[in-house]
């Protein structure tokens, strides 16, 4: 209740409020930029180290490599200015012979995009290793695609041989019920994680269809070890 003759309460100074809010916002922005600037090199270094370790995992006999990018329908030596994907890494043994090509690939999983790195051997025409680089699949189920030993054992000699010069494989990779793996192009699914298992199968099929013909078409170039 307003008492007659009582002084009016002071009104908020809107200009001061705006200036205060602006100052707080500016300070927060400066802190965010400073934090990003400080942490970005460490994040990049960690990502590079993780990629190095992943390449070594799918091409374990490699001691040196050359890096490539797919530009249109041609593989070209990697250049840091490129932002296109995928990247490929040709791995070489101590004697300079090509062990295989590590290939980046990605596609839709159950929860989000799944990013893979897999090793391909042109000698046997087979997938010789698989590493999940990034996944948000369901913990305890779908995320087993990156750590279940039985599932990962599918990818040590998985047949993706080319049957003709036009790049067609003998048949696409096929996902089957766990425990019934009979053929070299079939993948045992993870029980309870069929969608995530199928996603890995689909990603590999799409990547192989796109890249294997190109890899074999430039195999002489890819087989040249890095210069000392």
C-alpha positions as CSV (number, residue, x, y, z in Angstrom):
1,X,0.0,0.0,0.0
2,X,1.4,3.3,-1.0
3,X,1.7,5.9,1.8
4,X,0.8,9.4,0.7
5,X,3.9,11.6,0.7
6,X,6.4,8.7,0.8
7,X,9.3,9.0,-1.5
8,X,9.2,7.1,-4.8
9,X,11.6,4.0,-4.8
10,X,14.5,4.4,-7.2
11,X,13.9,3.0,-10.6
12,X,16.5,0.6,-12.1
13,X,18.9,2.3,-14.5
14,X,18.3,0.4,-17.8
15,X,21.4,1.8,-19.3
16,X,23.6,0.4,-16.5
17,X,21.8,-3.0,-16.8
18,X,22.5,-3.2,-20.5
19,X,26.2,-2.2,-20.0
20,X,26.6,-4.8,-17.3
21,X,25.0,-7.5,-19.3
22,X,27.2,-6.6,-22.3
23,X,30.3,-6.6,-20.2
24,X,29.5,-10.1,-18.8
25,X,28.8,-11.4,-22.4
26,X,32.1,-9.9,-23.6
27,X,34.1,-11.4,-20.8
28,X,32.5,-14.8,-21.4
29,X,33.3,-14.6,-25.1
30,X,36.9,-13.7,-24.4
31,X,37.2,-16.6,-22.0
32,X,35.7,-19.0,-24.5
33,X,38.1,-17.9,-27.3
34,X,41.1,-18.0,-24.9
35,X,40.2,-21.5,-23.8
36,X,39.7,-22.7,-27.4
37,X,43.0,-21.1,-28.5
38,X,44.8,-22.7,-25.6
39,X,43.3,-26.2,-26.0
40,X,43.1,-26.5,-29.8
41,X,46.7,-27.6,-30.3
42,X,46.4,-30.2,-27.6
43,X,43.2,-31.6,-29.0
44,X,44.7,-31.7,-32.5
45,X,47.8,-33.5,-31.2
46,X,45.7,-36.0,-29.3
47,X,43.6,-36.7,-32.4
48,X,46.7,-37.1,-34.5
49,X,48.2,-39.6,-32.0
50,X,44.9,-41.5,-31.9
51,X,44.9,-41.8,-35.7
52,X,48.5,-42.9,-35.7
53,X,47.7,-45.7,-33.2
54,X,44.6,-46.7,-35.2
55,X,46.5,-47.0,-38.4
56,X,49.1,-49.1,-36.7
57,X,46.3,-51.3,-35.3
58,X,44.7,-52.1,-38.7
59,X,48.1,-52.3,-40.5
60,X,50.3,-53.8,-37.7
61,X,53.3,-54.7,-39.9
62,X,53.7,-51.2,-41.3
63,X,56.7,-49.1,-40.3
64,X,56.2,-46.2,-42.7
65,X,53.4,-44.8,-44.8
66,X,52.2,-42.3,-47.4
67,X,48.9,-40.3,-47.0
68,X,46.3,-39.8,-49.7
69,X,42.9,-38.1,-50.3
70,X,40.2,-39.0,-52.7
71,X,39.6,-36.1,-55.1
72,X,36.8,-36.9,-57.5
73,X,37.7,-40.3,-58.9
74,X,41.4,-40.0,-58.2
75,X,43.7,-40.5,-55.3
76,X,46.2,-37.6,-54.7
77,X,48.9,-37.1,-52.1
78,X,47.4,-35.7,-49.0
79,X,47.7,-31.9,-48.5
80,X,46.8,-30.2,-45.2
81,X,44.7,-27.7,-47.2
82,X,42.3,-30.4,-48.3
83,X,39.1,-30.7,-46.2
84,X,37.5,-33.4,-48.3
85,X,37.1,-37.0,-47.2
86,X,38.0,-39.8,-47.1
87,X,41.6,-40.1,-46.3
88,X,43.7,-43.2,-47.1
89,X,47.0,-44.3,-45.7
90,X,49.3,-46.7,-47.6
91,X,51.4,-48.7,-45.1
92,X,54.7,-50.3,-45.9
93,X,56.8,-53.0,-44.2
94,X,60.5,-52.7,-43.4
95,X,61.4,-54.1,-46.8
96,X,59.4,-51.4,-48.6
97,X,56.6,-53.6,-49.8
98,X,53.0,-52.5,-49.4
99,X,51.2,-54.2,-46.5
100,X,47.8,-52.5,-47.2
101,X,45.8,-49.4,-47.3
102,X,44.0,-48.0,-44.2
103,X,40.8,-46.3,-45.3
104,X,38.6,-43.8,-43.4
105,X,34.8,-44.4,-43.8
106,X,31.6,-43.3,-42.1
107,X,27.9,-43.8,-42.2
108,X,24.7,-43.7,-40.1
109,X,24.5,-45.9,-37.1
110,X,21.6,-46.5,-34.7
111,X,22.3,-43.4,-32.6
112,X,24.6,-41.2,-34.8
113,X,27.3,-41.2,-37.4
114,X,29.9,-44.1,-37.0
115,X,33.4,-43.3,-38.2
116,X,35.6,-46.3,-39.1
117,X,39.2,-47.0,-40.1
118,X,39.8,-50.3,-41.8
119,X,42.8,-52.0,-43.4
120,X,42.5,-53.4,-46.9
121,X,45.1,-55.7,-48.5
122,X,45.2,-55.5,-52.3
123,X,47.2,-58.8,-52.3
124,X,44.4,-60.9,-50.8
125,X,41.5,-58.6,-51.7
126,X,40.4,-58.6,-48.1
127,X,39.7,-56.4,-45.1
128,X,42.5,-57.1,-42.6
129,X,41.6,-54.9,-39.7
130,X,38.9,-52.6,-38.3
131,X,39.0,-49.7,-35.8
132,X,36.0,-47.7,-34.7
133,X,37.2,-44.1,-34.5
134,X,34.0,-42.5,-33.3
135,X,30.6,-43.9,-32.2
136,X,27.7,-42.9,-30.0
137,X,26.0,-46.3,-30.1
138,X,24.1,-47.6,-27.1
139,X,26.6,-48.4,-24.2
140,X,26.8,-52.1,-23.5
141,X,25.1,-53.0,-26.8
142,X,25.9,-51.1,-30.0
143,X,29.2,-49.8,-28.7
144,X,30.5,-53.4,-28.8
145,X,31.2,-52.8,-32.5
146,X,34.5,-51.2,-31.3
147,X,35.5,-53.6,-28.6
148,X,33.9,-57.0,-28.8
149,X,36.8,-59.4,-29.7
150,X,34.5,-61.9,-31.5
151,X,33.0,-59.2,-33.7
152,X,36.3,-57.6,-34.5
153,X,37.7,-61.0,-35.5
154,X,35.4,-60.8,-38.5
155,X,37.7,-58.3,-40.0
156,X,41.1,-60.1,-40.2
157,X,40.6,-61.7,-43.6
158,X,37.2,-60.6,-44.8
159,X,36.8,-61.3,-48.5
160,X,36.1,-58.3,-50.7
161,X,37.9,-59.5,-53.9
162,X,37.1,-57.8,-57.2
163,X,35.6,-60.2,-59.7
164,X,36.0,-58.0,-62.8
165,X,37.8,-54.8,-64.0
166,X,34.7,-52.7,-63.5
167,X,35.1,-53.0,-59.8
168,X,32.3,-55.3,-58.9
169,X,33.1,-57.5,-55.9
170,X,32.3,-61.2,-55.8
171,X,29.4,-60.2,-53.6
172,X,28.7,-57.5,-51.0
173,X,29.6,-58.3,-47.4
174,X,26.6,-59.9,-45.7
175,X,25.6,-59.8,-42.0
176,X,24.3,-63.0,-40.6
177,X,23.1,-64.3,-37.2
178,X,25.9,-64.7,-34.7
179,X,27.6,-68.1,-34.7
180,X,26.6,-69.1,-38.2
181,X,29.5,-67.6,-40.1
182,X,30.3,-70.0,-43.0
183,X,31.7,-67.9,-45.8
184,X,34.6,-65.5,-46.0
185,X,32.4,-62.5,-47.0
186,X,30.0,-62.9,-44.1
187,X,30.0,-61.0,-40.8
188,X,28.7,-62.4,-37.5
189,X,26.4,-59.9,-35.9
190,X,26.6,-58.9,-32.3
191,X,23.7,-60.4,-30.3
192,X,21.4,-57.5,-29.3
193,X,23.1,-55.0,-31.5
194,X,22.0,-56.0,-35.0
195,X,21.4,-52.4,-36.2
196,X,24.9,-51.3,-35.2
197,X,26.4,-54.5,-36.7
198,X,24.5,-53.9,-40.0
199,X,25.7,-50.2,-40.0
200,X,29.3,-51.4,-40.0
201,X,28.5,-53.8,-42.8
202,X,26.8,-51.1,-44.9
203,X,29.6,-48.6,-44.3
204,X,32.2,-51.1,-45.5
205,X,30.1,-52.1,-48.5
206,X,29.6,-48.5,-49.6
207,X,33.3,-47.6,-49.1
208,X,34.5,-50.6,-50.9
209,X,32.2,-50.0,-53.8
210,X,33.5,-46.5,-54.1
211,X,37.2,-47.0,-53.5
212,X,38.5,-50.5,-54.4
213,X,38.5,-50.0,-58.2
214,X,40.3,-46.6,-57.7
215,X,42.9,-48.2,-55.4
216,X,43.6,-51.0,-57.9
217,X,43.7,-48.5,-60.7
218,X,46.4,-46.6,-59.0
219,X,48.1,-49.5,-57.2
220,X,51.5,-48.9,-58.9
221,X,51.5,-45.4,-57.5
222,X,50.2,-46.4,-54.1
223,X,52.9,-49.1,-53.9
224,X,55.8,-46.6,-54.0
225,X,57.2,-46.4,-50.5
226,X,57.9,-42.9,-49.0
227,X,61.2,-41.3,-50.0
228,X,63.9,-41.1,-47.4
